[in-house]
Amino acid sequence: MSSTLAKIAEIEAEMARTQKNKATAHHLGLLKARLAKLRRELITPKGGGGGGPGEGFDVAKTGDARIGFVGFPSVGKSTLLSNLAGVYSEVAAYEFTTLTTVPGVIRYKGAKIQLLDLPGIIEGAKDGKGRGRQVIAVARTCNLILIVLDVLKPLGHKKIIENELEGFGIRLNSKPPNIGFKKKDKGGINLTATCPQSELDAETVKSILAEYKIHNADVTLRSDATADDLIDVVEGNRVYIPCIYVLNKIDQISIEELDIIYKVPHCVPISAHHRWNFDDLLEKIWDYLKLVRIYTKPKGQLPDYTSPVVLPYSRTTVEDFCMKIHKNLIKEFKYALVWGLSVKHNPQKVGKDHTLEDEVVIQIVKK
């Protein structure tokens, strides 16, 4: 372990010493690739079996979405969690009160949303210190991450937490790089760029891939990509998660300061203690989760608007809907009748590949 940490520190120091310019670009690319490989060793320990996930961390996934809360001790994260969920979380004035993930569930707009406290993601967790590793495993399964910051000292904390999450292959508020990457058996490295590249050239791409012992591959750069983008694609284990920055303790600042905060992207100012601005926060959470609610209608009855079937926006076909209810339903499926935004006329007969939109009504007709 310590030798890996030492190697990481060494590479980071060399990167800090190296001036950034055209001449050093490919050397830096190489160092970044080495760093990514070492970090992966820390996240996924070598050696099979034995020593399962840490105690109290592997939280069963319930509900329609999962939100992870991250923040330094004493920023009011536990207060926010308990006030949002009415979940009892031991709130005390001293630091480090929450040591295991406490799940709470809230119902919002018909969806069940699981709230998880991700304790102790603080400096050094990505280097395998503390109980960081299991927490990160849970963090990677979240549909949304809330970074809770103290409004009086937000920026330092924000940077540190972002670095931690980045080091674990979690990418916040970003989309996967637009890079095509396909390994081959022979033929060397084929590089195609569909637009001008400011950082990657053939030499840099080759040296990064060589670091991964890849000597034959097709690489297509469809946007102006960085070395980090290419490494993310090669590593292939990155997760892309939306993130909201919750700025707590706004009872301690002026209205003028509050106006400025409102202009910061992905930010919601609140007071956990006074429960100020919770509706704004929940509304933004709903926006970022992009859940799709489907109402079911039994034959000859009115639709049930009280308990929608909730799907993630990436999987909203009629087949996904059937699978969410019961895996055998698709075997008996003949067609579906759909009312709402996803069809041209109401009701419309659709097959299992039809994509459903938020708040449509569906009736399944079996064989």
Contacts in CASP RR format, 6 or more apart in sequence:
PFRMAT RR
TARGET T0000
AUTHOR 0000-0000-0000
METHOD contacts of the structure
MODEL  1
MSSTLAKIAEIEAEMARTQKNKATAHHLGLLKARLAKLRRELITPKGGGG
GGPGEGFDVAKTGDARIGFVGFPSVGKSTLLSNLAGVYSEVAAYEFTTLT
TVPGVIRYKGAKIQLLDLPGIIEGAKDGKGRGRQVIAVARTCNLILIVLD
VLKPLGHKKIIENELEGFGIRLNSKPPNIGFKKKDKGGINLTATCPQSEL
DAETVKSILAEYKIHNADVTLRSDATADDLIDVVEGNRVYIPCIYVLNKI
DQISIEELDIIYKVPHCVPISAHHRWNFDDLLEKIWDYLKLVRIYTKPKG
QLPDYTSPVVLPYSRTTVEDFCMKIHKNLIKEFKYALVWGLSVKHNPQKV
GKDHTLEDEVVIQIVKK
1 42 0 8 1.000
1 128 0 8 1.000
4 38 0 8 1.000
4 41 0 8 1.000
4 42 0 8 1.000
5 42 0 8 1.000
5 127 0 8 1.000
5 128 0 8 1.000
7 38 0 8 1.000
8 35 0 8 1.000
8 38 0 8 1.000
8 39 0 8 1.000
8 42 0 8 1.000
8 127 0 8 1.000
11 31 0 8 1.000
11 34 0 8 1.000
11 35 0 8 1.000
11 38 0 8 1.000
12 35 0 8 1.000
14 31 0 8 1.000
15 28 0 8 1.000
15 31 0 8 1.000
15 32 0 8 1.000
15 35 0 8 1.000
18 24 0 8 1.000
18 27 0 8 1.000
18 28 0 8 1.000
18 31 0 8 1.000
20 28 0 8 1.000
25 199 0 8 1.000
25 201 0 8 1.000
25 204 0 8 1.000
25 227 0 8 1.000
26 201 0 8 1.000
26 203 0 8 1.000
26 204 0 8 1.000
26 207 0 8 1.000
28 227 0 8 1.000
29 204 0 8 1.000
29 207 0 8 1.000
29 208 0 8 1.000
29 227 0 8 1.000
29 231 0 8 1.000
30 207 0 8 1.000
30 208 0 8 1.000
30 211 0 8 1.000
32 208 0 8 1.000
32 227 0 8 1.000
32 228 0 8 1.000
32 231 0 8 1.000
33 208 0 8 1.000
33 211 0 8 1.000
33 212 0 8 1.000
33 227 0 8 1.000
33 231 0 8 1.000
33 234 0 8 1.000
34 211 0 8 1.000
36 231 0 8 1.000
36 235 0 8 1.000
37 211 0 8 1.000
37 212 0 8 1.000
39 126 0 8 1.000
39 167 0 8 1.000
39 168 0 8 1.000
40 235 0 8 1.000
40 237 0 8 1.000
42 126 0 8 1.000
42 127 0 8 1.000
42 128 0 8 1.000
42 133 0 8 1.000
43 126 0 8 1.000
43 133 0 8 1.000
43 136 0 8 1.000
43 168 0 8 1.000
43 169 0 8 1.000
45 133 0 8 1.000
53 134 0 8 1.000
53 137 0 8 1.000
54 131 0 8 1.000
54 134 0 8 1.000
55 100 0 8 1.000
56 100 0 8 1.000
56 101 0 8 1.000
57 100 0 8 1.000
57 101 0 8 1.000
57 131 0 8 1.000
57 134 0 8 1.000
57 135 0 8 1.000
57 137 0 8 1.000
57 138 0 8 1.000
58 134 0 8 1.000
58 137 0 8 1.000
58 138 0 8 1.000
59 101 0 8 1.000
59 103 0 8 1.000
59 114 0 8 1.000
59 116 0 8 1.000
59 138 0 8 1.000
61 114 0 8 1.000
61 141 0 8 1.000
62 103 0 8 1.000
62 105 0 8 1.000
62 112 0 8 1.000
62 114 0 8 1.000
63 105 0 8 1.000
63 111 0 8 1.000
63 112 0 8 1.000
63 113 0 8 1.000
63 114 0 8 1.000
64 111 0 8 1.000
64 112 0 8 1.000
64 113 0 8 1.000
64 291 0 8 1.000
64 310 0 8 1.000
64 311 0 8 1.000
64 312 0 8 1.000
65 111 0 8 1.000
65 113 0 8 1.000
65 114 0 8 1.000
65 143 0 8 1.000
65 144 0 8 1.000
65 289 0 8 1.000
65 291 0 8 1.000
65 310 0 8 1.000
65 312 0 8 1.000
66 113 0 8 1.000
66 114 0 8 1.000
66 116 0 8 1.000
66 141 0 8 1.000
66 142 0 8 1.000
66 143 0 8 1.000
66 144 0 8 1.000
67 113 0 8 1.000
67 114 0 8 1.000
67 115 0 8 1.000
67 116 0 8 1.000
67 142 0 8 1.000
67 143 0 8 1.000
67 144 0 8 1.000
67 145 0 8 1.000
67 146 0 8 1.000
67 285 0 8 1.000
67 289 0 8 1.000
68 115 0 8 1.000
68 116 0 8 1.000
68 117 0 8 1.000
68 118 0 8 1.000
68 138 0 8 1.000
68 139 0 8 1.000
68 142 0 8 1.000
68 144 0 8 1.000
68 145 0 8 1.000
68 146 0 8 1.000
69 77 0 8 1.000
69 80 0 8 1.000
69 81 0 8 1.000
69 115 0 8 1.000
69 116 0 8 1.000
69 117 0 8 1.000
69 118 0 8 1.000
69 145 0 8 1.000
69 146 0 8 1.000
69 148 0 8 1.000
70 77 0 8 1.000
70 118 0 8 1.000
70 121 0 8 1.000
70 139 0 8 1.000
70 145 0 8 1.000
70 146 0 8 1.000
70 147 0 8 1.000
70 148 0 8 1.000
70 161 0 8 1.000
70 165 0 8 1.000
71 77 0 8 1.000
71 120 0 8 1.000
71 121 0 8 1.000
71 147 0 8 1.000
71 148 0 8 1.000
71 149 0 8 1.000
71 157 0 8 1.000
71 161 0 8 1.000
72 122 0 8 1.000
72 150 0 8 1.000
72 157 0 8 1.000
72 161 0 8 1.000
73 95 0 8 1.000
73 96 0 8 1.000
73 97 0 8 1.000
73 120 0 8 1.000
74 95 0 8 1.000
74 150 0 8 1.000
75 148 0 8 1.000
75 149 0 8 1.000
75 150 0 8 1.000
75 157 0 8 1.000
75 248 0 8 1.000
75 249 0 8 1.000
76 148 0 8 1.000
76 150 0 8 1.000
76 248 0 8 1.000
76 249 0 8 1.000
76 272 0 8 1.000
76 273 0 8 1.000
77 98 0 8 1.000
77 117 0 8 1.000
77 148 0 8 1.000
77 248 0 8 1.000
77 272 0 8 1.000
78 89 0 8 1.000
78 90 0 8 1.000
78 91 0 8 1.000
78 97 0 8 1.000
78 98 0 8 1.000
78 117 0 8 1.000
79 91 0 8 1.000
79 272 0 8 1.000
79 273 0 8 1.000
80 148 0 8 1.000
80 246 0 8 1.000
80 248 0 8 1.000
80 270 0 8 1.000
80 272 0 8 1.000
81 87 0 8 1.000
81 89 0 8 1.000
81 102 0 8 1.000
81 104 0 8 1.000
81 115 0 8 1.000
81 117 0 8 1.000
82 88 0 8 1.000
82 89 0 8 1.000
82 91 0 8 1.000
83 272 0 8 1.000
83 275 0 8 1.000
83 278 0 8 1.000
84 106 0 8 1.000
84 115 0 8 1.000
84 278 0 8 1.000
85 104 0 8 1.000
85 105 0 8 1.000
85 106 0 8 1.000
85 115 0 8 1.000
86 104 0 8 1.000
87 102 0 8 1.000
87 103 0 8 1.000
87 104 0 8 1.000
87 115 0 8 1.000
89 98 0 8 1.000
89 102 0 8 1.000
89 117 0 8 1.000
90 97 0 8 1.000
90 98 0 8 1.000
91 97 0 8 1.000
96 119 0 8 1.000
96 120 0 8 1.000
98 117 0 8 1.000
98 119 0 8 1.000
99 119 0 8 1.000
99 131 0 8 1.000
100 119 0 8 1.000
101 116 0 8 1.000
101 117 0 8 1.000
101 118 0 8 1.000
101 119 0 8 1.000
101 135 0 8 1.000
101 138 0 8 1.000
102 116 0 8 1.000
102 117 0 8 1.000
103 114 0 8 1.000
103 115 0 8 1.000
103 116 0 8 1.000
104 114 0 8 1.000
104 115 0 8 1.000
104 116 0 8 1.000
105 112 0 8 1.000
105 113 0 8 1.000
105 114 0 8 1.000
105 115 0 8 1.000
106 112 0 8 1.000
106 113 0 8 1.000
106 115 0 8 1.000
107 113 0 8 1.000
108 282 0 8 1.000
108 285 0 8 1.000
108 286 0 8 1.000
109 286 0 8 1.000
109 293 0 8 1.000
110 293 0 8 1.000
110 306 0 8 1.000
110 307 0 8 1.000
110 308 0 8 1.000
110 310 0 8 1.000
111 289 0 8 1.000
111 291 0 8 1.000
111 293 0 8 1.000
111 308 0 8 1.000
111 310 0 8 1.000
112 310 0 8 1.000
113 285 0 8 1.000
113 289 0 8 1.000
116 138 0 8 1.000
116 142 0 8 1.000
118 135 0 8 1.000
118 138 0 8 1.000
118 139 0 8 1.000
119 131 0 8 1.000
119 135 0 8 1.000
120 130 0 8 1.000
120 131 0 8 1.000
120 132 0 8 1.000
120 135 0 8 1.000
121 132 0 8 1.000
121 135 0 8 1.000
121 136 0 8 1.000
121 139 0 8 1.000
121 161 0 8 1.000
121 164 0 8 1.000
121 165 0 8 1.000
122 160 0 8 1.000
122 161 0 8 1.000
122 164 0 8 1.000
123 160 0 8 1.000
123 164 0 8 1.000
124 130 0 8 1.000
124 164 0 8 1.000
125 132 0 8 1.000
125 133 0 8 1.000
125 135 0 8 1.000
125 136 0 8 1.000
125 164 0 8 1.000
126 132 0 8 1.000
126 136 0 8 1.000
126 163 0 8 1.000
126 164 0 8 1.000
126 167 0 8 1.000
126 168 0 8 1.000
136 168 0 8 1.000
136 170 0 8 1.000
139 145 0 8 1.000
139 165 0 8 1.000
139 168 0 8 1.000
139 170 0 8 1.000
140 168 0 8 1.000
140 169 0 8 1.000
140 170 0 8 1.000
140 239 0 8 1.000
140 241 0 8 1.000
142 241 0 8 1.000
143 241 0 8 1.000
143 242 0 8 1.000
143 289 0 8 1.000
143 312 0 8 1.000
144 241 0 8 1.000
144 242 0 8 1.000
144 243 0 8 1.000
144 244 0 8 1.000
144 285 0 8 1.000
144 288 0 8 1.000
144 289 0 8 1.000
145 165 0 8 1.000
145 170 0 8 1.000
145 172 0 8 1.000
145 241 0 8 1.000
145 242 0 8 1.000
145 243 0 8 1.000
145 244 0 8 1.000
146 243 0 8 1.000
146 244 0 8 1.000
146 245 0 8 1.000
146 246 0 8 1.000
146 285 0 8 1.000
147 158 0 8 1.000
147 161 0 8 1.000
147 162 0 8 1.000
147 243 0 8 1.000
147 244 0 8 1.000
147 245 0 8 1.000
147 246 0 8 1.000
148 246 0 8 1.000
148 248 0 8 1.000
149 157 0 8 1.000
149 158 0 8 1.000
149 245 0 8 1.000
149 246 0 8 1.000
149 247 0 8 1.000
149 248 0 8 1.000
150 157 0 8 1.000
150 247 0 8 1.000
150 248 0 8 1.000
150 249 0 8 1.000
151 247 0 8 1.000
151 248 0 8 1.000
151 249 0 8 1.000
151 250 0 8 1.000
151 252 0 8 1.000
151 253 0 8 1.000
151 257 0 8 1.000
151 261 0 8 1.000
151 269 0 8 1.000
152 249 0 8 1.000
152 252 0 8 1.000
152 253 0 8 1.000
154 245 0 8 1.000
154 247 0 8 1.000
158 245 0 8 1.000
162 172 0 8 1.000
165 172 0 8 1.000
166 172 0 8 1.000
169 232 0 8 1.000
169 235 0 8 1.000
169 237 0 8 1.000
169 238 0 8 1.000
169 239 0 8 1.000
170 238 0 8 1.000
170 239 0 8 1.000
170 241 0 8 1.000
171 232 0 8 1.000
171 238 0 8 1.000
171 239 0 8 1.000
171 240 0 8 1.000
171 241 0 8 1.000
172 241 0 8 1.000
172 242 0 8 1.000
172 243 0 8 1.000
173 242 0 8 1.000
173 243 0 8 1.000
173 266 0 8 1.000
174 240 0 8 1.000
175 240 0 8 1.000
176 232 0 8 1.000
176 233 0 8 1.000
176 238 0 8 1.000
176 240 0 8 1.000
177 223 0 8 1.000
177 225 0 8 1.000
177 229 0 8 1.000
177 230 0 8 1.000
177 232 0 8 1.000
177 233 0 8 1.000
178 221 0 8 1.000
178 222 0 8 1.000
178 223 0 8 1.000
178 225 0 8 1.000
179 219 0 8 1.000
179 220 0 8 1.000
179 221 0 8 1.000
179 222 0 8 1.000
179 223 0 8 1.000
179 225 0 8 1.000
179 229 0 8 1.000
179 230 0 8 1.000
179 233 0 8 1.000
180 218 0 8 1.000
180 219 0 8 1.000
180 220 0 8 1.000
180 221 0 8 1.000
180 222 0 8 1.000
180 233 0 8 1.000
181 217 0 8 1.000
181 218 0 8 1.000
181 219 0 8 1.000
181 220 0 8 1.000
181 230 0 8 1.000
181 233 0 8 1.000
181 234 0 8 1.000
182 217 0 8 1.000
182 218 0 8 1.000
183 214 0 8 1.000
183 216 0 8 1.000
183 217 0 8 1.000
184 216 0 8 1.000
184 217 0 8 1.000
184 218 0 8 1.000
185 216 0 8 1.000
186 216 0 8 1.000
187 216 0 8 1.000
188 215 0 8 1.000
188 216 0 8 1.000
188 217 0 8 1.000
189 202 0 8 1.000
189 205 0 8 1.000
189 206 0 8 1.000
189 209 0 8 1.000
189 214 0 8 1.000
189 215 0 8 1.000
189 216 0 8 1.000
189 217 0 8 1.000
189 219 0 8 1.000
190 217 0 8 1.000
190 218 0 8 1.000
190 219 0 8 1.000
191 202 0 8 1.000
191 205 0 8 1.000
191 219 0 8 1.000
191 221 0 8 1.000
192 218 0 8 1.000
192 219 0 8 1.000
192 220 0 8 1.000
192 221 0 8 1.000
193 200 0 8 1.000
193 220 0 8 1.000
193 221 0 8 1.000
194 220 0 8 1.000
194 221 0 8 1.000
194 222 0 8 1.000
195 221 0 8 1.000
195 222 0 8 1.000
195 223 0 8 1.000
195 224 0 8 1.000
196 224 0 8 1.000
197 221 0 8 1.000
197 224 0 8 1.000
197 225 0 8 1.000
198 224 0 8 1.000
199 224 0 8 1.000
199 225 0 8 1.000
199 226 0 8 1.000
199 227 0 8 1.000
200 221 0 8 1.000
200 225 0 8 1.000
200 226 0 8 1.000
200 227 0 8 1.000
200 230 0 8 1.000
204 227 0 8 1.000
205 219 0 8 1.000
205 230 0 8 1.000
208 227 0 8 1.000
208 230 0 8 1.000
208 231 0 8 1.000
208 234 0 8 1.000
209 215 0 8 1.000
209 217 0 8 1.000
209 219 0 8 1.000
209 234 0 8 1.000
212 234 0 8 1.000
214 234 0 8 1.000
219 230 0 8 1.000
232 238 0 8 1.000
242 288 0 8 1.000
242 289 0 8 1.000
243 266 0 8 1.000
243 288 0 8 1.000
244 266 0 8 1.000
244 267 0 8 1.000
244 268 0 8 1.000
244 281 0 8 1.000
244 284 0 8 1.000
244 285 0 8 1.000
244 288 0 8 1.000
245 264 0 8 1.000
245 266 0 8 1.000
245 267 0 8 1.000
245 268 0 8 1.000
246 267 0 8 1.000
246 268 0 8 1.000
246 270 0 8 1.000
246 281 0 8 1.000
247 261 0 8 1.000
247 267 0 8 1.000
247 268 0 8 1.000
247 269 0 8 1.000
247 270 0 8 1.000
248 270 0 8 1.000
248 271 0 8 1.000
248 272 0 8 1.000
249 271 0 8 1.000
249 272 0 8 1.000
249 273 0 8 1.000
250 258 0 8 1.000
250 261 0 8 1.000
250 269 0 8 1.000
250 270 0 8 1.000
250 271 0 8 1.000
250 276 0 8 1.000
250 277 0 8 1.000
251 271 0 8 1.000
251 273 0 8 1.000
251 274 0 8 1.000
251 276 0 8 1.000
258 269 0 8 1.000
261 267 0 8 1.000
261 269 0 8 1.000
262 269 0 8 1.000
268 277 0 8 1.000
268 280 0 8 1.000
268 281 0 8 1.000
268 284 0 8 1.000
269 277 0 8 1.000
270 276 0 8 1.000
270 277 0 8 1.000
270 278 0 8 1.000
270 280 0 8 1.000
270 281 0 8 1.000
271 277 0 8 1.000
290 312 0 8 1.000
290 313 0 8 1.000
291 310 0 8 1.000
291 311 0 8 1.000
291 312 0 8 1.000
291 313 0 8 1.000
291 358 0 8 1.000
292 310 0 8 1.000
292 311 0 8 1.000
292 312 0 8 1.000
292 313 0 8 1.000
292 316 0 8 1.000
292 356 0 8 1.000
292 357 0 8 1.000
292 358 0 8 1.000
293 308 0 8 1.000
293 309 0 8 1.000
293 310 0 8 1.000
293 358 0 8 1.000
293 359 0 8 1.000
294 308 0 8 1.000
294 309 0 8 1.000
294 310 0 8 1.000
294 311 0 8 1.000
294 321 0 8 1.000
294 356 0 8 1.000
294 359 0 8 1.000
294 360 0 8 1.000
294 361 0 8 1.000
294 362 0 8 1.000
295 303 0 8 1.000
295 304 0 8 1.000
295 305 0 8 1.000
295 308 0 8 1.000
295 309 0 8 1.000
295 359 0 8 1.000
295 360 0 8 1.000
295 361 0 8 1.000
295 362 0 8 1.000
296 303 0 8 1.000
296 304 0 8 1.000
296 309 0 8 1.000
296 361 0 8 1.000
296 362 0 8 1.000
296 363 0 8 1.000
297 303 0 8 1.000
297 304 0 8 1.000
297 337 0 8 1.000
297 339 0 8 1.000
297 361 0 8 1.000
297 362 0 8 1.000
297 363 0 8 1.000
298 304 0 8 1.000
298 363 0 8 1.000
299 363 0 8 1.000
299 365 0 8 1.000
303 339 0 8 1.000
303 361 0 8 1.000
308 359 0 8 1.000
309 321 0 8 1.000
309 324 0 8 1.000
309 325 0 8 1.000
311 320 0 8 1.000
311 321 0 8 1.000
311 324 0 8 1.000
311 356 0 8 1.000
316 355 0 8 1.000
316 356 0 8 1.000
316 357 0 8 1.000
317 352 0 8 1.000
317 353 0 8 1.000
317 354 0 8 1.000
317 355 0 8 1.000
317 356 0 8 1.000
318 333 0 8 1.000
318 336 0 8 1.000
318 338 0 8 1.000
318 350 0 8 1.000
318 351 0 8 1.000
318 352 0 8 1.000
318 353 0 8 1.000
318 354 0 8 1.000
318 356 0 8 1.000
318 362 0 8 1.000
319 330 0 8 1.000
319 352 0 8 1.000
319 353 0 8 1.000
321 356 0 8 1.000
321 362 0 8 1.000
322 329 0 8 1.000
322 330 0 8 1.000
322 333 0 8 1.000
322 352 0 8 1.000
322 364 0 8 1.000
323 329 0 8 1.000
323 330 0 8 1.000
329 364 0 8 1.000
330 352 0 8 1.000
332 366 0 8 1.000
332 367 0 8 1.000
333 352 0 8 1.000
333 364 0 8 1.000
333 366 0 8 1.000
333 367 0 8 1.000
334 365 0 8 1.000
334 366 0 8 1.000
334 367 0 8 1.000
335 349 0 8 1.000
335 350 0 8 1.000
335 351 0 8 1.000
335 365 0 8 1.000
336 349 0 8 1.000
336 350 0 8 1.000
336 351 0 8 1.000
336 352 0 8 1.000
336 354 0 8 1.000
336 362 0 8 1.000
336 363 0 8 1.000
336 364 0 8 1.000
336 365 0 8 1.000
337 347 0 8 1.000
337 348 0 8 1.000
337 349 0 8 1.000
337 350 0 8 1.000
337 362 0 8 1.000
337 363 0 8 1.000
337 365 0 8 1.000
338 347 0 8 1.000
338 348 0 8 1.000
338 350 0 8 1.000
338 354 0 8 1.000
338 356 0 8 1.000
338 360 0 8 1.000
338 361 0 8 1.000
338 362 0 8 1.000
338 363 0 8 1.000
339 346 0 8 1.000
339 347 0 8 1.000
339 348 0 8 1.000
339 360 0 8 1.000
339 361 0 8 1.000
339 362 0 8 1.000
340 346 0 8 1.000
340 357 0 8 1.000
340 359 0 8 1.000
340 360 0 8 1.000
340 361 0 8 1.000
341 357 0 8 1.000
341 358 0 8 1.000
341 359 0 8 1.000
341 360 0 8 1.000
342 354 0 8 1.000
342 355 0 8 1.000
342 356 0 8 1.000
342 357 0 8 1.000
342 360 0 8 1.000
343 350 0 8 1.000
343 354 0 8 1.000
343 360 0 8 1.000
347 363 0 8 1.000
356 362 0 8 1.000
END
